[in-house]
Amino acid sequence: MNTLSDVSETALITLRSRVIEAERKNPVIEDRIGRECLNRIKPLLSSEVRNRIMNRKLSAALTRHIALRSRKYDEYARTFIKENPDGLVISLGCGFDTRYWRVSEKSWKYVEIDLPEVITMKKKILKDIIDYKMIGSSVLEEAWITQIASMQKEHLLFLAEGLFMYLPKTEVTKIFNRLSETFSKSQIVFEIVNERMTKGRWKKIVEMKLKRNIGTTAGTSYTCGLKKATDIETYGKNIKVVEEWSYFEDKDIQPRILRLFRHSKFLSKTQWTIKALLI
């Protein structure tokens, strides 16, 4: 039986996309546990959701984008734990991600946070192999920050993959402010869209395209964006942007001609990833 809200259904699309790309002839990502997760979750979903979400044909551009983004965030996590053996990685809005198994075969310090319904289902389907902490909470609540702070306050990496652009900008500002007040010697890596995509004609174009491609109304409207990466440095004290990454920079992007977009700030900074330090 399906117990997921419309918002949580987007996590199924992300999971499917990774598995599709992992099972291509020349995969850009390995995701053995992703396939296991997908197999176990299907019987728990309603026939309506299976037909609308799980059996829907996804565009190759969408599945490749999601897989390459996941691969890049895996790299961020892998580099961080190598440089910080005592470091703690926190995945915000984790969905049905399987990063824990993709990043390392050895045990490492990892916490996943998502809506209670997602965490409950994920524990149900992967309970026999999960050996890291999971917190069922909206990222808009402050309790999870208190929980993480009780574990450690330095050498943390917060990952927010495909999350902040769907939240109210005032709430995203509060999250950054609270993180900057609570943690130090840490990092945050997050995906964001350009502010122009959150209003007017651009916003409507994105909504129509996403609704058509993914088969659900959830996660189809961008509400938080930035004009430039360094804007987040005003969201709290001691926040310093150190890196930006665009999907168009990836050598495995398809079709390949899209790589040319990396030379255009207007295009490459439409939806991109920012890495910042919490000093």
C-alpha positions in Angstrom: 0.0 0.0 0.0 1.3 3.5 -0.9 1.9 5.7 2.2 3.8 8.4 0.4 2.7 11.9 -0.2 3.0 13.6 -3.6 6.1 15.4 -2.4 7.7 12.1 -1.4 6.8 10.5 -4.8 9.6 12.6 -6.4 12.0 10.4 -4.4 10.8 7.4 -6.4 11.6 9.2 -9.7 15.1 9.9 -8.5 15.6 6.3 -7.4 14.4 5.0 -10.8 16.6 7.4 -12.7 19.7 6.2 -10.9 18.8 2.5 -11.4 18.1 3.1 -15.1 21.5 4.7 -15.6 23.3 2.1 -13.5 22.0 -0.6 -15.7 22.9 0.9 -19.1 25.7 -0.8 -21.1 28.3 1.8 -20.1 26.9 3.1 -16.7 28.0 6.4 -15.3 27.1 5.3 -11.8 27.0 2.0 -9.9 23.9 1.4 -7.7 23.4 -2.2 -6.8 21.5 -1.3 -3.6 19.4 1.1 -5.7 18.0 -1.9 -7.7 17.4 -3.8 -4.4 15.6 -0.8 -3.0 13.4 -0.5 -6.1 12.5 -4.2 -6.2 11.5 -4.1 -2.5 9.4 -0.9 -2.7 7.3 -1.7 -5.8 5.0 -4.2 -4.0 4.3 -1.6 -1.3 2.9 1.0 -3.8 -0.6 1.3 -5.1 -1.3 0.2 -8.6 -2.1 3.9 -9.5 1.4 5.0 -8.3 3.1 2.1 -10.1 1.4 3.0 -13.3 1.9 6.7 -13.0 5.4 6.9 -11.5 7.1 3.5 -11.6 6.1 2.4 -15.1 6.4 5.8 -16.7 9.0 6.3 -19.5 11.6 8.8 -18.3 13.6 10.9 -20.7 17.2 9.9 -21.1 18.2 13.6 -20.4 16.4 13.4 -17.0 17.8 10.1 -15.9 21.4 11.1 -17.0 21.2 14.4 -15.2 20.1 12.8 -11.9 22.7 10.1 -12.2 25.6 12.5 -12.9 24.4 14.8 -10.1 24.4 11.9 -7.7 27.8 10.8 -8.8 29.2 14.3 -8.2 27.6 14.4 -4.7 29.1 11.0 -4.0 32.5 12.5 -4.9 32.0 15.4 -2.5 31.2 12.9 0.3 34.1 10.6 -0.6 36.6 13.4 -0.6 35.2 14.8 2.7 35.5 11.6 4.6 39.0 11.0 3.2 40.1 14.4 4.4 38.1 14.2 7.7 38.2 10.6 9.1 36.2 11.8 12.0 33.8 13.7 9.8 30.0 13.3 9.7 28.0 13.5 6.5 24.3 14.6 6.7 22.0 14.1 3.7 19.1 16.5 3.8 16.0 15.3 2.0 17.7 12.0 1.3 14.7 10.2 -0.3 15.5 6.7 -1.4 19.2 7.5 -1.9 21.8 4.7 -1.5 24.8 6.9 -1.2 26.0 5.1 2.0 26.8 2.0 -0.1 28.0 3.8 -3.2 30.6 6.0 -1.4 32.5 3.3 0.6 32.4 -0.4 1.3 33.6 0.3 4.8 31.3 1.8 7.5 31.4 5.6 7.8 29.6 8.3 9.7 26.4 9.2 7.9 23.0 10.5 8.8 19.9 10.7 6.6 17.0 13.2 7.1 13.7 13.2 5.3 10.0 13.3 6.0 8.8 10.7 8.5 6.8 8.8 5.9 10.0 8.4 3.7 12.2 7.3 6.6 9.6 4.8 7.8 9.3 3.2 4.3 13.0 3.2 3.8 13.6 1.4 7.1 10.9 -1.1 6.2 12.4 -2.0 2.9 16.1 -1.8 3.8 16.1 -2.6 7.5 18.3 -5.6 7.2 21.2 -3.6 5.8 20.9 -0.1 7.2 23.6 0.6 9.9 23.6 4.4 10.0 21.3 6.9 11.7 18.1 8.1 10.1 16.0 11.0 11.3 12.3 11.4 10.3 11.8 15.1 10.1 11.0 18.0 7.8 14.2 20.0 7.2 12.1 23.0 8.1 11.9 21.9 11.7 14.8 22.8 14.0 14.8 19.6 16.1 17.1 17.8 13.6 19.7 20.5 13.9 19.7 20.0 17.7 20.0 16.3 17.2 23.0 16.6 14.9 24.6 19.2 17.2 24.4 16.7 20.0 26.5 14.3 17.9 29.2 16.8 16.9 29.6 20.4 15.9 32.7 20.4 13.8 33.8 18.6 10.7 30.4 18.0 9.2 29.3 17.9 5.5 25.7 18.8 4.8 24.4 17.6 1.4 21.2 19.0 -0.1 20.7 17.5 -3.5 17.5 18.7 -5.3 16.0 20.2 -2.2 16.4 23.9 -1.4 14.9 25.2 -4.7 11.5 23.7 -3.7 11.4 25.3 -0.2 10.3 28.9 0.7 13.3 31.2 0.5 12.6 32.6 4.0 12.9 29.1 5.4 16.1 28.3 3.4 17.6 31.5 4.8 16.7 30.4 8.4 18.4 27.0 7.8 21.6 28.6 6.6 21.5 31.0 9.5 21.0 28.2 12.1 23.7 26.0 10.6 26.2 28.9 10.6 25.4 29.6 14.2 25.7 26.0 15.3 28.5 24.4 13.4 32.1 25.3 12.4 34.9 23.9 10.4 32.2 22.3 8.3 30.9 22.4 4.7 27.5 22.5 2.9 27.0 21.4 -0.7 23.6 22.2 -2.2 21.8 22.5 -5.5 20.0 25.7 -6.3 18.4 27.5 -9.3 18.7 31.0 -10.6 16.2 33.4 -9.1 14.7 34.1 -12.5 13.4 30.5 -12.5 11.2 31.2 -9.5 9.0 33.8 -11.0 7.0 34.9 -14.0 7.3 33.3 -17.4 10.4 31.2 -16.6 8.6 29.7 -13.6 5.6 28.7 -15.7 7.8 27.1 -18.4 9.6 25.0 -15.8 6.4 23.9 -14.1 4.8 22.7 -17.4 8.0 20.9 -18.5 8.4 19.0 -15.2 4.8 18.1 -14.9 4.9 16.6 -18.4 8.2 14.7 -17.8 7.8 13.2 -14.3 4.0 12.5 -14.0 3.4 14.2 -10.7 2.6 17.8 -9.6 5.0 17.6 -6.7 8.5 19.1 -7.0 7.5 21.0 -10.2 7.6 24.5 -8.9 10.8 26.4 -7.9 10.3 28.8 -5.0 13.9 29.6 -3.9 16.7 30.8 -6.1 19.8 32.9 -6.1 21.1 35.7 -8.4 24.6 34.5 -7.7 26.3 32.0 -5.4 27.8 34.5 -3.0 24.3 35.7 -2.0 24.2 32.9 0.6 27.1 34.5 2.4 24.5 37.0 3.7 22.3 34.3 5.1 24.4 33.8 8.2 27.7 34.5 9.8 30.9 32.8 8.6 29.5 31.4 5.4 32.1 31.3 2.5 31.4 30.1 -1.0 34.5 28.1 -2.3 33.2 26.2 -5.3 30.5 26.0 -8.0 29.7 23.1 -10.3 27.3 22.9 -13.2 25.9 19.7 -14.7 27.1 21.0 -18.1 30.7 20.6 -17.0 30.4 16.9 -16.7 32.2 14.9 -19.4 29.5 12.3 -19.5 26.6 14.7 -20.2 24.2 13.6 -22.9 23.7 14.8 -25.5 27.4 15.9 -25.6 26.6 19.2 -27.3 25.2 20.4 -24.0 28.8 20.7 -22.7 29.0 23.9 -24.7 26.6 25.5 -22.3 29.3 25.4 -19.6 30.8 28.5 -21.3 27.6 30.5 -20.8 27.0 31.9 -17.4 23.3 32.5 -18.2 22.8 28.8 -19.0 25.3 27.1 -16.6 24.0 29.0 -13.6 20.4 28.2 -14.3 20.5 25.2 -12.0 23.8 24.4 -10.4 25.6 23.3 -7.2 27.4 25.4 -4.7 29.9 24.4 -2.0 30.4 26.6 1.0 32.3 26.5 4.2 30.8 27.1 7.6 33.9 28.6 9.1 
